[in-house]
């Protein structure tokens, strides 16, 4: 398999996992906030929206950066 293709696939899957983790964590925190201050479902919705916005920001930033700097690719002259 082509190493550049493999690196791209790993970057894309990592970005997707980062997006999913952002959604899950912020939704969970919003749900916990709802339980603490009894505002159901507004904390959950707010947390989900924050997770969506943050996750999309990180996803776009990660995929727009192109090839990441790989220390193994440096010229050791």
C-alpha positions in Angstrom: 0.0 0.0 0.0 1.2 3.5 -0.8 2.5 5.2 2.4 1.1 8.6 1.4 -2.3 7.1 0.9 -2.1 5.3 4.3 -1.0 8.6 6.0 -4.0 10.4 4.5 -6.4 7.6 5.6 -5.0 7.7 9.1 -5.3 11.5 9.3 -8.9 11.4 8.0 -10.0 8.7 10.4 -8.3 10.5 13.3 -10.2 13.7 12.4 -13.5 11.8 12.3 -12.8 10.2 15.7 -11.9 13.7 17.1 -15.2 15.0 15.8 -17.2 12.2 17.4 -15.3 12.5 20.7 -16.0 16.2 20.8 -19.8 15.6 20.3 -19.9 12.8 22.9 -18.0 14.7 25.5 -19.8 18.0 25.2 -23.2 16.3 25.0 -22.4 14.3 28.2 -21.2 17.4 30.0 -24.5 19.2 29.0 -26.5 16.3 30.3 -24.6 16.4 33.6 -25.2 20.1 33.8 -29.0 19.5 33.2 -29.0 17.0 36.1 -27.2 19.5 38.4 -29.3 22.6 37.7 -32.5 20.9 36.5 -32.8 22.6 33.1 -33.4 19.5 31.0 -33.0 19.4 27.9 -31.3 22.8 27.4 -27.9 21.8 28.8 -27.8 18.7 26.6 -28.8 20.7 23.5 -26.2 23.4 24.3 -23.5 20.8 24.9 -24.4 19.1 21.7 -24.2 22.4 19.8 -20.9 23.3 21.4 -19.6 19.8 20.5 -20.8 20.2 17.0 -19.2 23.6 16.5 -15.9 22.6 18.1 -15.8 19.3 16.3 -16.5 20.9 12.9 -13.8 23.5 13.6 -11.2 20.9 14.5 -12.3 18.7 11.5 -11.9 21.5 9.0 -8.7 22.7 10.5 -7.2 19.2 10.5 -8.2 18.4 6.9 -7.1 21.8 5.5 -3.6 21.7 6.8 -2.4 19.3 4.1 0.4 17.0 4.9 1.4 17.1 8.6 5.0 17.5 9.5 6.5 14.1 9.9 9.9 14.1 11.8 10.8 10.8 10.0 10.7 12.6 6.6 13.4 15.2 7.5 16.6 15.4 5.5 19.4 14.4 7.9 22.2 16.1 6.0 
